[in-house]
Amino acid sequence: MQLDLTNLPSDPELLQRLVRDIAAAIDHRDTEIERLKSIIKQLQRMQFGRSSERFDPDQLALGLEDLDTDIGRIEEAQPKVTPETKTPPRNRTLPDHLPREDVLLDVQDRVCGCCGGALHLIGESVSEMLDWVPAQLRVLRTTRPKCACRTCSTVVQAGAPERLIAGGLATPHCSRTC
């Protein structure tokens, strides 16, 4: 309830009714606060009291349901604020202190399957996975060179090794021994 203190009515009966309404609202809030305080005390006794004083968890279930509805009612009355959602970083790099083992997966031959022309290196794809060796972690780095034919612009690259979990960092060796 909001009152405009600069525009109060001059009628005494209306003022008395307004005061009674305010007193009833305050009384209702006070009883609600006392009820919530008693629930909190019971929960504290249950958690921190002696074992003989502890309550059965089912005993307070009804009080907690009332508490949930009260909290929901209060949250509905308050203005909604949406927190900013953080997007997880897409570039997951593994720590530099881990030993690395390089594996090169090259194309089978440097001859274009389309036109028979020579393939030339134009780049490479590098991926890292976490590999578990008993009592040791290491990074297994897989390099796949990309080759292209200058004659017909065909790009060839060796297939990527299968991952145990799509987008995961663990190797199949790591999951078998874990």
C-alpha contacts under 8 A as a table, 3 or more apart, distances in Angstrom:
res1	aa1	res2	aa2	distance
4	D	7	N	5.47
4	D	8	L	6.67
5	L	8	L	5.78
9	P	14	L	6.98
9	P	15	L	6.64
10	S	14	L	7.85
10	S	15	L	7.34
11	D	14	L	5.37
11	D	15	L	6.28
12	P	15	L	4.99
12	P	16	Q	6.09
13	E	16	Q	5.07
13	E	17	R	6.22
14	L	17	R	5.11
14	L	18	L	6.13
15	L	18	L	4.98
15	L	19	V	6.19
16	Q	19	V	5.08
16	Q	20	R	6.20
17	R	20	R	5.05
17	R	21	D	6.16
18	L	21	D	5.13
18	L	22	I	6.23
19	V	22	I	5.09
19	V	23	A	6.11
20	R	23	A	5.04
20	R	24	A	6.09
21	D	24	A	5.11
21	D	25	A	6.19
22	I	25	A	5.11
22	I	26	I	6.19
23	A	26	I	5.08
23	A	27	D	6.04
24	A	27	D	4.99
24	A	28	H	6.05
25	A	28	H	5.09
25	A	29	R	6.20
26	I	29	R	5.08
26	I	30	D	6.10
27	D	30	D	5.05
27	D	31	T	6.27
28	H	31	T	5.30
28	H	32	E	6.19
29	R	32	E	5.04
29	R	33	I	6.08
30	D	33	I	5.08
30	D	34	E	6.21
31	T	34	E	5.07
31	T	35	R	6.13
32	E	35	R	5.10
32	E	36	L	6.23
33	I	36	L	5.16
33	I	37	K	6.08
34	E	37	K	5.01
34	E	38	S	6.22
35	R	38	S	5.22
35	R	39	I	6.41
36	L	39	I	5.09
36	L	40	I	6.24
36	L	67	L	7.32
37	K	40	I	5.04
37	K	41	K	6.18
38	S	41	K	5.02
38	S	42	Q	6.19
39	I	42	Q	5.11
39	I	43	L	6.21
39	I	63	G	6.86
39	I	64	L	7.91
40	I	43	L	5.06
40	I	44	Q	6.11
41	K	44	Q	5.03
41	K	45	R	6.10
42	Q	45	R	5.08
42	Q	46	M	6.06
43	L	46	M	4.96
43	L	47	Q	6.16
44	Q	47	Q	5.11
44	Q	48	F	5.72
44	Q	49	G	7.27
45	R	48	F	5.27
45	R	49	G	4.54
45	R	50	R	7.96
45	R	53	E	7.20
45	R	54	R	6.56
46	M	49	G	5.76
46	M	53	E	7.14
46	M	54	R	4.56
46	M	55	F	5.58
47	Q	54	R	7.35
49	G	53	E	5.99
49	G	54	R	6.22
50	R	53	E	5.29
50	R	54	R	6.43
51	S	54	R	5.21
55	F	59	Q	6.77
55	F	60	L	7.94
56	D	59	Q	5.29
56	D	60	L	7.52
57	P	60	L	5.94
57	P	61	A	6.91
58	D	61	A	5.15
59	Q	62	L	7.32
60	L	63	G	5.22
60	L	64	L	6.17
61	A	64	L	5.13
61	A	65	E	6.22
62	L	65	E	5.09
62	L	66	D	6.41
63	G	66	D	5.16
63	G	67	L	6.18
64	L	67	L	4.78
64	L	68	D	6.10
65	E	68	D	5.04
65	E	69	T	6.35
66	D	69	T	5.18
66	D	70	D	6.15
67	L	70	D	5.04
67	L	71	I	6.08
68	D	71	I	5.11
68	D	72	G	6.09
69	T	72	G	4.97
69	T	73	R	6.12
70	D	73	R	5.08
70	D	74	I	6.19
71	I	74	I	5.11
71	I	75	E	6.06
72	G	75	E	5.07
72	G	76	E	6.17
73	R	76	E	5.20
73	R	77	A	6.46
74	I	77	A	5.17
74	I	78	Q	6.48
75	E	78	Q	5.24
75	E	79	P	7.91
76	E	79	P	7.46
89	P	92	R	6.86
93	T	128	E	7.97
94	L	98	L	7.96
94	L	128	E	7.64
94	L	130	L	7.75
94	L	139	V	7.56
95	P	98	L	6.08
96	D	99	P	7.82
98	L	137	L	6.74
98	L	138	R	5.30
98	L	139	V	6.37
99	P	137	L	7.57
99	P	138	R	4.90
99	P	139	V	6.10
100	R	138	R	5.64
100	R	139	V	4.59
100	R	140	L	5.78
100	R	141	R	6.62
101	E	138	R	7.41
101	E	139	V	6.33
101	E	140	L	5.05
101	E	141	R	5.96
102	D	140	L	6.22
102	D	141	R	4.83
102	D	142	T	6.01
102	D	143	T	7.34
103	V	140	L	7.26
103	V	141	R	6.04
103	V	142	T	4.78
103	V	143	T	6.20
104	L	142	T	5.94
104	L	143	T	4.96
104	L	144	R	6.18
105	L	142	T	7.10
105	L	143	T	6.16
105	L	144	R	5.11
105	L	145	P	7.39
105	L	158	A	6.14
105	L	159	G	7.99
106	D	144	R	5.91
106	D	145	P	6.04
106	D	157	Q	7.27
106	D	158	A	5.72
107	V	110	R	6.99
107	V	145	P	7.59
107	V	156	V	7.25
107	V	157	Q	5.88
107	V	158	A	4.92
108	Q	158	A	7.80
110	R	118	A	5.97
110	R	119	L	4.98
110	R	120	H	7.51
110	R	147	C	7.79
111	V	116	G	5.58
111	V	117	G	5.70
111	V	118	A	4.80
111	V	119	L	5.53
112	C	115	C	5.81
112	C	116	G	4.66
112	C	117	G	5.15
112	C	118	A	6.03
112	C	119	L	5.97
112	C	148	A	7.92
112	C	149	C	6.18
112	C	154	T	7.40
113	G	116	G	5.74
114	C	152	C	7.81
114	C	154	T	7.56
115	C	151	T	7.79
115	C	152	C	7.07
117	G	149	C	6.20
117	G	150	R	7.57
117	G	151	T	6.48
118	A	149	C	5.98
118	A	150	R	7.57
119	L	147	C	5.44
119	L	148	A	5.02
119	L	149	C	4.58
119	L	150	R	7.20
120	H	147	C	5.02
120	H	148	A	5.32
120	H	149	C	6.31
120	H	150	R	7.48
121	L	145	P	6.76
121	L	146	K	5.81
121	L	147	C	4.32
121	L	148	A	6.46
122	I	145	P	7.79
122	I	146	K	5.72
122	I	147	C	5.49
122	I	148	A	6.42
123	G	145	P	5.96
123	G	146	K	5.09
123	G	147	C	7.15
124	E	143	T	6.63
124	E	144	R	5.41
124	E	145	P	4.06
124	E	146	K	5.04
125	S	143	T	5.84
125	S	144	R	5.24
125	S	145	P	6.44
125	S	146	K	7.43
126	V	141	R	6.92
126	V	142	T	5.77
126	V	143	T	4.67
126	V	144	R	6.54
127	S	141	R	5.87
127	S	142	T	5.52
127	S	143	T	6.83
128	E	139	V	6.38
128	E	140	L	5.78
128	E	141	R	4.58
128	E	142	T	6.41
128	E	169	L	7.04
129	M	139	V	5.82
129	M	140	L	5.42
129	M	141	R	6.66
129	M	168	G	7.62
129	M	169	L	4.30
129	M	170	A	5.40
129	M	171	T	6.16
130	L	137	L	7.18
130	L	138	R	6.26
130	L	139	V	4.95
130	L	140	L	6.33
130	L	169	L	5.29
130	L	170	A	4.69
130	L	171	T	6.25
130	L	174	C	7.69
131	D	137	L	6.01
131	D	138	R	5.42
131	D	139	V	5.75
131	D	140	L	6.13
131	D	170	A	5.92
131	D	171	T	5.38
131	D	173	H	6.82
131	D	174	C	5.34
132	W	135	A	7.94
132	W	136	Q	6.25
132	W	137	L	4.81
132	W	138	R	6.48
132	W	171	T	7.78
132	W	173	H	6.88
132	W	174	C	4.54
132	W	177	T	7.97
133	V	136	Q	4.98
133	V	137	L	5.84
133	V	138	R	7.37
133	V	174	C	7.16
134	P	137	L	7.84
144	R	157	Q	6.56
144	R	158	A	6.10
144	R	159	G	7.92
144	R	160	A	7.56
145	P	157	Q	6.18
145	P	158	A	7.42
146	K	155	V	6.76
146	K	156	V	5.84
146	K	157	Q	4.75
146	K	158	A	7.79
147	C	155	V	5.62
147	C	156	V	5.19
147	C	157	Q	6.32
148	A	153	S	6.00
148	A	154	T	5.35
148	A	155	V	4.22
148	A	156	V	6.05
149	C	152	C	5.79
149	C	153	S	5.01
149	C	154	T	5.26
149	C	155	V	6.62
150	R	153	S	5.40
150	R	154	T	7.79
163	R	166	A	5.94
163	R	167	G	7.40
163	R	168	G	6.91
163	R	170	A	7.77
163	R	171	T	6.68
163	R	172	P	7.19
164	L	168	G	7.19
164	L	170	A	7.24
164	L	171	T	6.54
164	L	172	P	5.68
165	I	168	G	5.00
165	I	169	L	7.99
165	I	170	A	7.81
170	A	174	C	6.10
170	A	175	S	7.09
171	T	174	C	5.23
171	T	175	S	6.77
172	P	175	S	5.32
172	P	176	R	6.35
173	H	176	R	5.36
173	H	177	T	6.66
174	C	177	T	5.80
174	C	178	C	6.20
175	S	178	C	5.22
